[in-house]
Amino acid sequence: MTSGPLHRIVIAGGGAGGLELAVRLGRRHGPEHVTLIDASPFHIWKPSLHEVAAGTVDIHREGLSYAMLAHDNGFRFVLGEMTGVDRQARQVSVAALRDTDGSPILPERGIPYDTLVLAIGSLGNFFNTPGAEQYAISLDTTDAAERFRLELLKIMARASIGADEATPGVVNVVIVGGGATGVELAAELHEAGHTISAYGLPGVSPQNLRITLIEGGPRILGPLPERVARAAEALLTERGVQVVADCRVSEVTRHTVAAQDKVFDADLCVWAAGIKAPALMDKLGLELNGMQQVKVDETLRTSDPDIYALGDCAAAPWRETGKTVPARAQAAHQQASYLARILSARIEGSAPPAQPFRFRDFGSLVSIGHAEGVGSLMGNLSGRKLLVEGWIARLMYGATHWSHYATVLGWWGATLRSLSRFLNRRSQPRVKLH
């Protein structure tokens, strides 16, 4: 633990980057120096939200309690939504915590800081598309993913008895956006439909769960090499997913998605076509880009010298490309490791490391269900990209999931968690059915 003058680090947001930063600092300096704020009582790795939406991951079994993580890793946890920052007083406002019936549990609170780290992630960007925000679901939070799962089960139950007069016995799911989230959700939903049917529960046959994936660009998985995109599209098509590229959505209604001259039936619409930082960023008086991300320098510091930012809500320069660092879990992981050294120096009152943050792109992996995957990895020795497919890509995708939990739980804790998950799947339904 650190001795000497108290320097309070407050981290707003317990996603992949914020939680890893809190764990690294908490283990070294203790709860009197490190506070994590989050609106949810438990943590789910955000790249798993498509599995939550399909029901193949149960948030009540897989979620890690922030209170437990705080106790085990030496930081303080505050439950509540950040609603504002008084930069002059250096204090974060946290909303009152209320019960499901609206009765207050905790009042609105103010959390003082010496250094604030913004790690509040991102939300779906609807690009002002008529009806999209009202009728589409964006898988940016566990609540949204769980809402989609419940809606899907209800729609399948109604379809099984022909309650949907327009298309009896058919469930139409339209996914807008052919990036990693859209592709992974399409594959996961295909497997979930087969599993629900196999259990003999009220629902429709797998053939009548019709999934359409719409991408505005010329192909799905645009940032990845074309060969990877072609392989992913072939796997989706083989599973019965309709992939429609070069097609921009113009309107979403309660039961349809309009895209140029096409109209798709939609009992459920998922929006995965882009991201933006939460609206709260507009209230902080910091410089933002067009996606509401706060602009940071090469040390991840904002225009306010006492505020840093990382992850999806930050626009960090990627010097080698002239662009900003992409919104990926691997970027948040690297930024958390970098900021841990910067903020440790602040706590200890020593000079921070001089080197700027440098993002290293190790490539991308996409899960096409539980058996296969595709991806592109950077070959650091040869300077070339390595393309991987099939079960090898799927295994490597799972390893990235494990490495995050190894950071916050330790190697042994993450291994036991993976083993427990494997054993539970042998005694529980493959899909959450309630």
C-alpha positions as CSV (number, residue, x, y, z in Angstrom):
1,M,0.0,0.0,0.0
2,T,1.1,3.6,-0.7
3,S,1.9,5.9,2.2
4,G,2.2,9.7,2.1
5,P,-0.2,12.4,0.9
6,L,-3.6,11.0,-0.2
7,H,-4.2,11.2,-4.0
8,R,-7.7,10.1,-4.9
9,I,-8.2,8.4,-8.3
10,V,-11.8,8.0,-9.3
11,I,-12.6,5.8,-12.3
12,A,-16.0,6.3,-13.9
13,G,-17.1,3.1,-15.7
14,G,-16.4,-0.5,-14.9
15,G,-16.0,-1.9,-18.4
16,A,-13.0,-3.8,-19.7
17,G,-10.6,-0.9,-19.4
18,G,-12.0,0.8,-16.3
19,L,-12.2,-2.4,-14.3
20,E,-8.7,-3.5,-15.3
21,L,-7.3,-0.1,-14.3
22,A,-9.1,-0.2,-10.9
23,V,-7.7,-3.7,-10.3
24,R,-4.1,-2.8,-11.2
25,L,-4.2,0.4,-9.1
26,G,-6.1,-1.1,-6.2
27,R,-3.7,-4.0,-5.7
28,R,-0.8,-1.6,-5.5
29,H,-2.2,1.4,-3.6
30,G,-5.4,0.3,-1.8
31,P,-9.0,1.6,-1.5
32,E,-8.2,4.9,0.1
33,H,-6.6,5.9,-3.3
34,V,-8.8,4.1,-5.8
35,T,-12.6,4.3,-6.4
36,L,-14.6,2.8,-9.2
37,I,-18.1,4.0,-10.1
38,D,-20.6,2.0,-12.1
39,A,-24.4,2.0,-12.6
40,S,-24.5,-1.8,-12.5
41,P,-23.7,-4.0,-9.5
42,F,-21.9,-6.6,-11.7
43,H,-19.5,-6.8,-14.6
44,I,-19.9,-8.6,-17.9
45,W,-17.2,-8.5,-20.6
46,K,-18.9,-6.3,-23.3
47,P,-17.9,-8.5,-26.3
48,S,-20.1,-11.2,-24.6
49,L,-23.3,-9.2,-24.8
50,H,-24.3,-10.9,-28.1
51,E,-24.3,-14.2,-26.1
52,V,-26.4,-12.6,-23.4
53,A,-28.9,-11.4,-26.1
54,A,-29.1,-14.9,-27.5
55,G,-29.5,-16.5,-24.1
56,T,-26.3,-18.6,-24.3
57,V,-24.8,-16.6,-21.5
58,D,-26.8,-16.0,-18.2
59,I,-25.9,-12.6,-16.8
60,H,-26.9,-13.8,-13.3
61,R,-24.4,-16.6,-13.5
62,E,-21.6,-15.0,-15.5
63,G,-21.7,-11.5,-14.0
64,L,-18.9,-10.7,-11.5
65,S,-19.9,-8.7,-8.5
66,Y,-18.0,-5.3,-8.4
67,A,-18.3,-5.4,-4.6
68,M,-16.5,-8.7,-4.5
69,L,-13.9,-7.5,-7.0
70,A,-13.3,-4.4,-5.0
71,H,-12.8,-6.4,-1.8
72,D,-10.5,-8.8,-3.4
73,N,-8.4,-6.3,-5.3
74,G,-8.1,-3.3,-2.9
75,F,-10.3,-0.6,-4.4
76,R,-13.6,1.0,-3.4
77,F,-16.8,0.5,-5.4
78,V,-19.6,3.1,-5.6
79,L,-22.9,1.8,-7.1
80,G,-24.7,4.5,-9.1
81,E,-24.8,6.3,-12.4
82,M,-22.4,9.3,-12.9
83,T,-24.6,12.3,-13.8
84,G,-22.0,15.1,-13.9
85,V,-18.6,16.5,-13.0
86,D,-17.8,19.7,-11.1
87,R,-14.4,20.3,-12.6
88,Q,-13.7,23.3,-10.4
89,A,-14.5,21.5,-7.1
90,R,-13.2,18.2,-8.6
91,Q,-16.2,16.2,-7.6
92,V,-18.2,13.6,-9.5
93,S,-22.0,13.5,-9.1
94,V,-23.6,10.1,-8.7
95,A,-27.4,9.7,-9.1
96,A,-29.6,8.4,-6.3
97,L,-30.0,4.7,-6.2
98,R,-33.7,3.6,-6.2
99,D,-35.6,0.3,-5.8
100,T,-37.7,-1.1,-8.6
101,D,-40.8,0.7,-7.2
102,G,-38.9,4.0,-7.3
103,S,-38.3,4.2,-3.5
104,P,-34.9,5.6,-2.6
105,I,-32.1,3.4,-1.4
106,L,-29.2,5.8,-1.4
107,P,-29.3,9.6,-2.0
108,E,-27.5,11.5,-4.7
109,R,-23.8,11.6,-3.8
110,G,-20.7,13.6,-4.6
111,I,-17.4,11.7,-4.9
112,P,-14.3,13.9,-4.7
113,Y,-11.3,13.2,-6.9
114,D,-7.7,14.4,-7.5
115,T,-7.6,12.6,-10.8
116,L,-10.6,11.4,-12.7
117,V,-10.6,8.7,-15.4
118,L,-13.5,8.6,-17.8
119,A,-14.2,5.0,-18.9
120,I,-17.9,5.2,-19.5
121,G,-17.9,3.2,-22.8
122,S,-20.2,3.8,-25.7
123,L,-23.8,3.5,-26.8
124,G,-25.4,2.7,-30.2
125,N,-25.3,5.5,-32.8
126,F,-28.6,5.6,-34.6
127,F,-27.4,8.4,-37.0
128,N,-30.8,10.1,-36.7
129,T,-32.5,7.3,-38.6
130,P,-36.3,7.7,-38.3
131,G,-37.7,5.2,-35.8
132,A,-34.4,3.5,-35.0
133,E,-34.0,4.7,-31.5
134,Q,-37.7,3.9,-30.7
135,Y,-38.0,0.5,-32.3
136,A,-34.5,-1.0,-32.5
137,I,-32.4,-2.4,-29.6
138,S,-28.8,-1.6,-29.4
139,L,-26.7,-4.1,-27.5
140,D,-24.6,-1.7,-25.6
141,T,-25.6,-2.7,-22.0
142,T,-26.5,-5.9,-20.2
143,D,-30.0,-4.5,-19.6
144,A,-30.5,-4.0,-23.4
145,A,-29.1,-7.5,-24.1
146,E,-31.4,-9.1,-21.5
147,R,-34.4,-7.1,-22.9
148,F,-33.7,-8.5,-26.4
149,R,-33.5,-12.0,-25.0
150,L,-36.9,-11.8,-23.3
151,E,-38.5,-10.2,-26.3
152,L,-37.2,-13.0,-28.5
153,L,-38.7,-15.7,-26.2
154,K,-42.0,-13.9,-26.1
155,I,-42.2,-13.5,-29.9
156,M,-41.3,-17.1,-30.4
157,A,-44.0,-18.2,-28.0
158,R,-46.6,-16.1,-29.8
159,A,-45.5,-17.3,-33.2
160,S,-45.8,-20.9,-32.1
161,I,-49.5,-20.6,-31.7
162,G,-50.0,-18.4,-34.8
163,A,-50.7,-15.2,-32.8
164,D,-48.7,-13.2,-35.4
165,E,-51.3,-13.0,-38.2
166,A,-48.9,-11.5,-40.7
167,T,-46.4,-14.3,-40.7
168,P,-47.8,-17.2,-38.6
169,G,-45.1,-19.4,-37.1
170,V,-42.2,-17.2,-38.4
171,V,-40.0,-14.9,-36.3
172,N,-38.1,-12.3,-38.3
173,V,-35.0,-10.8,-36.7
174,V,-33.2,-8.0,-38.6
175,I,-29.7,-7.0,-37.5
176,V,-28.5,-3.6,-38.8
177,G,-24.7,-3.5,-39.0
178,G,-22.3,-6.1,-40.3
179,G,-19.4,-5.5,-37.9
180,A,-18.3,-8.0,-35.3
181,T,-21.3,-7.5,-33.1
182,G,-23.8,-8.0,-35.9
183,V,-22.0,-11.0,-37.3
184,E,-21.6,-12.7,-33.9
185,L,-25.2,-12.1,-32.9
186,A,-26.5,-13.6,-36.2
187,A,-24.5,-16.8,-35.6
188,E,-25.4,-17.0,-31.9
189,L,-29.1,-16.5,-32.7
190,H,-29.0,-19.3,-35.2
191,E,-27.6,-21.7,-32.6
192,A,-30.0,-20.5,-30.0
193,G,-33.0,-21.1,-32.3
194,H,-31.9,-24.7,-32.8
195,T,-31.4,-25.2,-29.0
196,I,-34.8,-23.8,-28.1
197,S,-36.5,-26.0,-30.7
198,A,-34.6,-29.1,-29.4
199,Y,-35.9,-28.5,-25.9
200,G,-39.4,-28.7,-27.2
201,L,-40.5,-25.4,-25.6
202,P,-43.1,-23.2,-27.2
203,G,-41.4,-21.7,-30.2
204,V,-40.9,-22.1,-33.9
205,S,-38.7,-24.5,-35.9
206,P,-35.1,-23.4,-36.5
207,Q,-36.0,-22.9,-40.2
208,N,-38.6,-20.4,-39.3
209,L,-36.3,-18.2,-37.3
210,R,-35.3,-15.9,-40.1
211,I,-32.3,-13.8,-39.5
212,T,-31.3,-10.9,-41.9
213,L,-28.0,-9.1,-41.5
214,I,-27.9,-5.7,-43.3
215,E,-24.6,-3.8,-43.9
216,G,-24.4,-0.3,-45.4
217,G,-20.9,-0.9,-46.7
218,P,-19.8,-3.1,-49.7
219,R,-19.2,-6.1,-47.4
220,I,-19.5,-7.2,-43.8
221,L,-16.6,-7.0,-41.4
222,G,-15.2,-4.0,-43.3
223,P,-12.1,-3.4,-41.1
224,L,-10.9,-7.0,-41.6
225,P,-9.3,-8.5,-44.7
226,E,-11.6,-9.4,-47.5
227,R,-10.8,-13.1,-47.2
228,V,-11.9,-13.1,-43.6
229,A,-15.2,-11.3,-44.5
230,R,-15.9,-13.8,-47.3
231,A,-15.3,-16.7,-45.0
232,A,-17.6,-15.2,-42.4
233,E,-20.3,-14.6,-44.9
234,A,-20.1,-18.1,-46.3
235,L,-20.5,-19.5,-42.7
236,L,-23.5,-17.3,-42.1
237,T,-25.1,-18.2,-45.4
238,E,-24.6,-21.9,-44.7
239,R,-26.5,-21.4,-41.5
240,G,-29.4,-19.7,-43.3
241,V,-28.7,-16.1,-42.4
242,Q,-29.5,-13.7,-45.2
243,V,-26.7,-11.2,-45.7
244,V,-27.5,-8.0,-47.5
245,A,-24.6,-5.7,-48.1
246,D,-24.3,-2.2,-49.7
247,C,-27.8,-1.4,-48.3
248,R,-28.4,1.6,-46.1
249,V,-31.3,1.6,-43.7
250,S,-33.6,4.6,-44.0
251,E,-36.4,3.9,-41.5
252,V,-37.3,1.5,-38.7
253,T,-41.0,0.8,-37.8
254,R,-42.5,-1.5,-35.2
255,H,-42.6,-4.4,-37.7
256,T,-40.4,-3.4,-40.6
257,V,-37.0,-2.1,-41.6
258,A,-36.8,0.0,-44.8
259,A,-33.5,0.1,-46.7
260,Q,-33.4,1.9,-50.0
261,D,-36.0,0.1,-52.2
262,K,-36.3,-2.9,-49.9
263,V,-38.6,-3.5,-46.9
264,F,-37.8,-6.3,-44.5
265,D,-40.3,-7.8,-42.0
266,A,-38.9,-7.4,-38.5
267,D,-40.4,-8.7,-35.3
268,L,-37.2,-7.6,-33.6
269,C,-34.6,-5.2,-34.9
270,V,-31.0,-5.0,-33.5
271,W,-29.0,-1.9,-34.2
272,A,-25.2,-2.5,-34.4
273,A,-24.3,0.0,-37.1
274,G,-22.0,2.3,-35.1
275,I,-21.2,3.8,-31.7
276,K,-21.0,7.1,-30.0
277,A,-20.1,8.2,-26.5
278,P,-22.9,8.7,-23.9
279,A,-24.7,12.1,-23.9
280,L,-23.1,12.9,-20.6
281,M,-19.9,13.8,-22.4
282,D,-21.6,16.9,-23.8
283,K,-22.0,18.3,-20.2
284,L,-18.3,18.1,-19.2
285,G,-17.0,21.1,-21.2
286,L,-14.3,19.0,-22.8
287,E,-13.3,18.9,-26.5
288,L,-15.3,16.2,-28.3
289,N,-15.2,14.7,-31.8
290,G,-18.2,13.9,-34.0
291,M,-19.0,10.7,-32.1
292,Q,-19.1,12.6,-28.8
293,Q,-15.8,10.9,-27.7
294,V,-13.6,13.1,-25.7
295,K,-10.3,14.1,-27.4
296,V,-7.2,13.0,-25.5
297,D,-3.5,13.5,-26.1
298,E,-0.8,10.8,-26.5
299,T,-0.8,10.3,-22.7
300,L,-4.6,9.8,-22.7
301,R,-5.1,13.1,-20.9
302,T,-8.0,15.5,-21.8
303,S,-7.7,19.3,-22.0
304,D,-8.3,19.2,-18.3
305,P,-5.0,18.1,-16.7
306,D,-6.8,16.2,-13.9
307,I,-9.0,14.2,-16.3
308,Y,-7.9,11.2,-18.4
309,A,-10.1,9.0,-20.6
310,L,-9.8,5.5,-22.1
311,G,-11.8,2.9,-24.0
312,D,-14.8,3.6,-26.3
313,C,-15.5,7.1,-24.9
314,A,-12.0,8.4,-25.7
315,A,-10.6,9.6,-29.1
316,A,-6.9,8.7,-28.7
317,P,-4.5,9.5,-31.5
318,W,-3.1,6.5,-33.4
319,R,0.1,8.2,-34.8
320,E,1.0,5.4,-37.2
321,T,-2.2,5.6,-39.1
322,G,-3.3,9.3,-38.6
323,K,-6.6,8.0,-37.2
324,T,-7.9,7.5,-33.7
325,V,-7.4,4.2,-31.8
326,P,-10.3,1.8,-32.7
327,A,-13.0,1.1,-30.1
328,R,-12.0,-2.5,-29.3
329,A,-11.5,-4.4,-26.0
330,Q,-7.8,-4.9,-26.8
331,A,-7.3,-1.1,-27.0
332,A,-9.0,-0.6,-23.6
333,H,-6.8,-3.3,-22.2
334,Q,-3.6,-1.7,-23.5
335,Q,-4.8,1.8,-22.3
336,A,-5.5,0.5,-18.8
337,S,-2.0,-1.0,-18.6
338,Y,-0.5,2.3,-19.8
339,L,-2.6,4.5,-17.4
340,A,-1.8,2.3,-14.4
341,R,1.8,3.5,-14.6
342,I,0.9,7.1,-15.2
343,L,-1.6,7.2,-12.3
344,S,0.7,5.2,-9.9
345,A,3.2,8.0,-10.4
346,R,0.6,10.5,-9.5
347,I,-0.4,8.7,-6.3
348,E,3.3,8.3,-5.3
349,G,4.1,11.9,-6.2
350,S,6.8,10.9,-8.6
351,A,7.5,11.8,-12.3
352,P,5.3,9.9,-14.7
353,P,6.7,7.7,-17.5
354,A,7.8,9.9,-20.4
355,Q,6.7,7.6,-23.3
356,P,3.4,8.3,-25.0
357,F,0.7,5.6,-25.4
358,R,1.2,3.4,-28.5
359,F,-1.6,1.1,-29.6
360,R,-0.5,-2.2,-31.0
361,D,-3.0,-3.9,-33.2
362,F,-2.9,-7.6,-32.7
363,G,-5.7,-8.2,-35.1
364,S,-9.3,-9.2,-34.7
365,L,-11.2,-12.4,-34.1
366,V,-14.9,-13.0,-34.7
367,S,-17.0,-15.8,-33.2
368,I,-19.3,-17.6,-35.7
369,G,-21.1,-19.6,-33.1
370,H,-19.6,-22.0,-30.5
371,A,-17.7,-24.2,-33.0
372,E,-16.1,-21.8,-35.4
373,G,-14.6,-18.4,-35.9
374,V,-12.6,-16.3,-38.3
375,G,-10.0,-13.7,-37.8
376,S,-6.9,-11.8,-38.8
377,L,-3.9,-11.7,-36.5
378,M,-0.8,-9.4,-36.9
379,G,2.4,-11.3,-37.6
380,N,4.9,-9.1,-35.6
381,L,7.9,-10.9,-36.8
382,S,7.1,-11.0,-40.4
383,G,5.1,-7.8,-40.6
384,R,2.3,-9.7,-42.4
385,K,-1.2,-10.7,-41.3
386,L,-2.0,-14.3,-40.4
387,L,-5.5,-15.4,-41.3
388,V,-7.1,-18.0,-39.1
389,E,-10.4,-19.8,-39.4
390,G,-12.4,-22.7,-37.8
391,W,-11.9,-24.1,-34.4
392,I,-8.4,-22.6,-34.1
393,A,-9.9,-19.1,-34.4
394,R,-12.7,-20.0,-32.0
395,L,-10.2,-21.3,-29.5
396,M,-8.1,-18.1,-29.8
397,Y,-11.3,-16.0,-29.4
398,G,-12.0,-17.8,-26.1
399,A,-8.5,-17.2,-25.0
400,T,-9.0,-13.4,-25.3
401,H,-12.0,-13.7,-23.1
402,W,-10.0,-15.7,-20.5
403,S,-7.2,-13.2,-20.5
404,H,-9.5,-10.4,-19.4
405,Y,-10.8,-12.4,-16.5
406,A,-7.2,-13.5,-15.7
407,T,-6.4,-9.8,-15.2
408,V,-9.2,-9.1,-12.8
409,L,-9.4,-12.5,-11.0
410,G,-5.9,-13.8,-11.4
411,W,-4.7,-16.8,-13.4
412,W,-6.1,-19.4,-11.0
413,G,-9.4,-17.6,-10.5
414,A,-10.0,-17.3,-14.3
415,T,-9.1,-20.9,-14.8
416,L,-11.6,-22.1,-12.2
417,R,-14.2,-19.8,-13.6
418,S,-13.7,-21.3,-17.1
419,L,-13.9,-24.8,-15.6
420,S,-17.1,-24.0,-13.7
421,R,-18.6,-22.6,-16.8
422,F,-17.8,-25.8,-18.8
423,L,-19.3,-28.0,-16.1
424,N,-22.4,-25.9,-15.6
425,R,-23.1,-26.2,-19.3
426,R,-23.3,-29.9,-18.9
427,S,-26.1,-29.6,-16.3
428,Q,-28.0,-26.5,-17.5
429,P,-29.8,-25.7,-20.7
430,R,-27.6,-24.3,-23.4
431,V,-30.0,-21.4,-23.6
432,K,-31.5,-19.4,-20.8
433,L,-35.2,-20.3,-21.1
434,H,-36.9,-18.2,-18.5
